[in-house]
Amino acid sequence: MRLHFQKIRPGDVEQELTQKDQFDTDKVPLIATLVREALQNVMDAKVPDSDQELRVRIAFHHSTPADRDFWQEIFKDFEGHLKASNVPIGEYKLDRPNFLLIEDFGTTGLNGAISKRDDHEFSDFWRRVGRSHKSSGKGGSWGLGKLVFPVASALRCFFGLTVRSEDSSREPQLMGQTILNTHVLDDVRYVPHGFFCDLGEDGIQVPIGDAATVERFRCATGLTRTNQPGLSIAIPFPRKEITISALIPFIIEHYFFPILTGKLVIDVGDEILSAETLEFLSQKYPAPALKDGHMIAFIKALGIAKAENVPIKVPVGWDGSSSLEAIFDDTLIQELRRRYLRGDLLHFRLPIICNSIADGKYPGSFDVYLQPAPAGATPVPLFIRNAITVPNEAGYFTNPQVFAAVVASDFVVSSFLRDAENPAHTSWNGRAEKLMSRWRSPSTTLSKIRHSAKKLDQLVGNSENIVDTDALIDIINIPKYAAAGTKKVSNPISAPPPKPPQSTPRPYKIIQNIGGFTIKGAGDSAGVELPMRINVRMAYAIGRGDAFKRYDRNDFSLNKMNDLQIKAEGATTQSISDNVFLIEGDVPDFSVTVSGFDPNRDIIVQSKRVRT
């Protein structure tokens, strides 16, 4: 196994891999990205229709003096390329690497041809960046996500050992990769990508299959895989901020749902994160969403309801009806509202049609779970595709008093949502390129899924005129004891209450419209000095946290052409930033209307008078 770089020919276009920078930012640190990207692809690569436990091992391994000759041979040409790429070696010794290991079991491994380029996982992982051919809903796509592995290495390299489920021989295949910069070494210009591999007849990079070399590598790195299908990643020279104690809180934060529902077990150092241990470990390694225990209880109840599989079946046509009351039986609605009022968890299954451009209409379904939260709880809405949480979708359910989960496990719907996901797997985009190329009217379909929990909560949460005879049993079923002493007689003549002070009229009001809002002056009755100046800022509502701090200009922007429209009468406006503007009202009954927002999302508007 040697390091191979391809030479740049005179007519080739040089291209640096700038996407590496997005894996370690002020907002999302490297450790969070490493956890999310590595485990997301593990979840997607689960062996289909298998009851085998999905398990991940994360560990560190220190090389031994006995392995120095082995590593000297593997890395003997690496130092020159590192220096030519201006990658500082510093204190790291190429013959004494330490390793971060990430191994998955119960997965398919990297299937596909190993000695030629094809449209399957092996080529997607090793031979493509930013694009995959994996059919939606299946296996890890390995688009940009795999770039996190070299980014996690101080010397920008990693190795992969895979056993492939389609290979009956179960022979492990080993290869390594480094991503540097375009560089010149000994007057030869090289591409950024280098491979630790053998070369095929046509010069293509092929993995090491020699059993003795693979076994020596496995022992020298501390990998445990022998012939079990799956993928083992070995990252030499891991960056110093990556530690077991730093990894565990992010694993809990991003993967508590599949762990608590028994879909995933993760061995991290000496800790085992499972459905049985997560509650304890979430206290040892604090995770804000799980701090009060209520969220854990909800997810465990959800897991039980999912296993029992007795959902309330929402009638066909729910997604085309303006009111769910029109399609549900009245008796059932009243019963659901009584149960909801008591705090029961309700499990719904909703049918939906996903219209494929290639194959026509596919019937699918997804589940919604709702449960009123007890006092003191801080619910975080969950939007889940195949046990992978998509955190930025939480803003589509804004009831802070209800636990809600939208779960897509059905092949059709999970395929559709997989195509809608952004590269970081944190949100769905109704206009994503892959989604638009595969599905008809995808924005409409996605909107129905996003707002399903909100519509159902509005249906069952409307408890007006519902009488639950047990609702106050813990309060009114208390023995009443006679009070000692004489009975106090109230004064039959009491002074009339004082008149409340006359309120001062508000100088303006905010009126909600479909897809926007209007700020309107109160007229002459307000008696304010003109011009009246008002600072206004806007954001979409989110399930948890400060909506303004988490504002994203990709949601909307005053500075984008044809994004938002402002119509002013009797006033002028001035844009201050993407989501802040200033109104200067010249007449008492001025009016400023802002439109162009997503009509399916709630808008938060804050305003403040600016006095000169």
Rosetta blueprint (number, residue, H / E / L):
1 M L
2 R E
3 L E
4 H E
5 F E
6 Q E
7 K E
8 I L
9 R L
10 P L
11 G L
12 D L
13 V L
14 E L
15 Q L
16 E L
17 L L
18 T H
19 Q H
20 K H
21 D H
22 Q H
23 F H
24 D L
25 T L
26 D L
27 K L
28 V L
29 P L
30 L H
31 I H
32 A H
33 T H
34 L H
35 V H
36 R H
37 E H
38 A H
39 L H
40 Q H
41 N H
42 V H
43 M H
44 D H
45 A L
46 K E
47 V L
48 P L
49 D L
50 S L
51 D L
52 Q L
53 E L
54 L L
55 R E
56 V E
57 R E
58 I E
59 A E
60 F E
61 H E
62 H E
63 S L
64 T L
65 P H
66 A H
67 D H
68 R H
69 D H
70 F H
71 W H
72 Q H
73 E H
74 I H
75 F L
76 K L
77 D L
78 F H
79 E H
80 G H
81 H H
82 L H
83 K H
84 A H
85 S L
86 N L
87 V L
88 P L
89 I L
90 G L
91 E L
92 Y L
93 K L
94 L L
95 D L
96 R L
97 P L
98 N E
99 F E
100 L E
101 L E
102 I E
103 E E
104 D E
105 F E
106 G L
107 T E
108 T L
109 G L
110 L L
111 N L
112 G L
113 A L
114 I L
115 S L
116 K L
117 R L
118 D L
119 D L
120 H L
121 E H
122 F H
123 S H
124 D H
125 F H
126 W H
127 R H
128 R L
129 V L
130 G L
131 R L
132 S L
133 H L
134 K L
135 S L
136 S L
137 G L
138 K L
139 G L
140 G L
141 S L
142 W L
143 G L
144 L L
145 G H
146 K H
147 L H
148 V H
149 F H
150 P H
151 V H
152 A L
153 S E
154 A L
155 L L
156 R L
157 C E
158 F E
159 F E
160 G E
161 L E
162 T E
163 V E
164 R L
165 S L
166 E L
167 D L
168 S L
169 S L
170 R L
171 E L
172 P L
173 Q E
174 L E
175 M E
176 G E
177 Q E
178 T E
179 I E
180 L L
181 N L
182 T L
183 H E
184 V E
185 L E
186 D L
187 D L
188 V E
189 R E
190 Y E
191 V E
192 P E
193 H E
194 G E
195 F E
196 F E
197 C E
198 D E
199 L E
200 G L
201 E L
202 D L
203 G L
204 I L
205 Q E
206 V E
207 P L
208 I E
209 G L
210 D L
211 A H
212 A H
213 T H
214 V H
215 E H
216 R H
217 F H
218 R H
219 C H
220 A H
221 T H
222 G L
223 L L
224 T L
225 R L
226 T L
227 N L
228 Q L
229 P L
230 G E
231 L E
232 S E
233 I E
234 A E
235 I E
236 P E
237 F L
238 P E
239 R L
240 K L
241 E L
242 I L
243 T L
244 I H
245 S H
246 A H
247 L H
248 I H
249 P H
250 F H
251 I H
252 I H
253 E H
254 H H
255 Y H
256 F H
257 F H
258 P H
259 I H
260 L H
261 T L
262 G L
263 K L
264 L L
265 V E
266 I E
267 D E
268 V E
269 G L
270 D L
271 E E
272 I E
273 L E
274 S L
275 A L
276 E L
277 T L
278 L H
279 E H
280 F H
281 L H
282 S H
283 Q H
284 K H
285 Y L
286 P L
287 A L
288 P H
289 A H
290 L H
291 K L
292 D L
293 G L
294 H H
295 M H
296 I H
297 A H
298 F H
299 I H
300 K H
301 A H
302 L H
303 G H
304 I H
305 A H
306 K H
307 A H
308 E H
309 N L
310 V L
311 P L
312 I E
313 K E
314 V L
315 P L
316 V L
317 G L
318 W H
319 D H
320 G H
321 S L
322 S L
323 S L
324 L H
325 E H
326 A H
327 I L
328 F L
329 D L
330 D H
331 T H
332 L H
333 I H
334 Q H
335 E H
336 L H
337 R H
338 R H
339 R H
340 Y H
341 L H
342 R H
343 G L
344 D L
345 L L
346 L E
347 H E
348 F E
349 R E
350 L E
351 P E
352 I E
353 I E
354 C E
355 N E
356 S E
357 I L
358 A L
359 D L
360 G E
361 K E
362 Y E
363 P E
364 G E
365 S E
366 F E
367 D E
368 V E
369 Y E
370 L E
371 Q E
372 P E
373 A L
374 P L
375 A L
376 G L
377 A L
378 T L
379 P L
380 V L
381 P L
382 L E
383 F E
384 I E
385 R E
386 N L
387 A L
388 I E
389 T E
390 V L
391 P H
392 N H
393 E H
394 A H
395 G H
396 Y H
397 F L
398 T L
399 N L
400 P L
401 Q L
402 V E
403 F E
404 A E
405 A E
406 V E
407 V E
408 A E
409 S L
410 D L
411 F H
412 V H
413 V H
414 S H
415 S H
416 F H
417 L H
418 R H
419 D H
420 A H
421 E E
422 N L
423 P L
424 A L
425 H L
426 T L
427 S L
428 W E
429 N L
430 G L
431 R L
432 A L
433 E H
434 K H
435 L H
436 M H
437 S H
438 R H
439 W E
440 R L
441 S L
442 P H
443 S H
444 T H
445 T H
446 L H
447 S H
448 K H
449 I H
450 R H
451 H L
452 S H
453 A H
454 K H
455 K H
456 L H
457 D H
458 Q H
459 L H
460 V H
461 G L
462 N L
463 S L
464 E L
465 N L
466 I L
467 V L
468 D L
469 T L
470 D L
471 A L
472 L L
473 I H
474 D H
475 I H
476 I H
477 N L
478 I L
479 P L
480 K L
481 Y L
482 A L
483 A L
484 A L
485 G L
486 T L
487 K L
488 K L
489 V L
490 S L
491 N L
492 P L
493 I L
494 S L
495 A L
496 P L
497 P L
498 P L
499 K L
500 P L
501 P L
502 Q L
503 S L
504 T L
505 P L
506 R L
507 P L
508 Y E
509 K E
510 I E
511 I E
512 Q E
513 N E
514 I L
515 G L
516 G E
517 F E
518 T E
519 I E
520 K E
521 G E
522 A L
523 G L
524 D H
525 S H
526 A H
527 G L
528 V L
529 E L
530 L L
531 P L
532 M E
533 R E
534 I E
535 N E
536 V E
537 R E
538 M E
539 A E
540 Y E
541 A L
542 I L
543 G L
544 R L
545 G L
546 D L
547 A L
548 F L
549 K L
550 R L
551 Y L
552 D L
553 R L
554 N L
555 D L
556 F L
557 S L
558 L L
559 N L
560 K L
561 M L
562 N L
563 D L
564 L L
565 Q E
566 I E
567 K E
568 A E
569 E E
570 G L
571 A E
572 T E
573 T E
574 Q E
575 S E
576 I E
577 S E
578 D L
579 N L
580 V E
581 F E
582 L E
583 I E
584 E E
585 G E
586 D L
587 V L
588 P L
589 D L
590 F L
591 S E
592 V E
593 T E
594 V E
595 S E
596 G L
597 F L
598 D L
599 P L
600 N L
601 R L
602 D L
603 I E
604 I E
605 V E
606 Q E
607 S E
608 K E
609 R E
610 V E
611 R L
612 T L
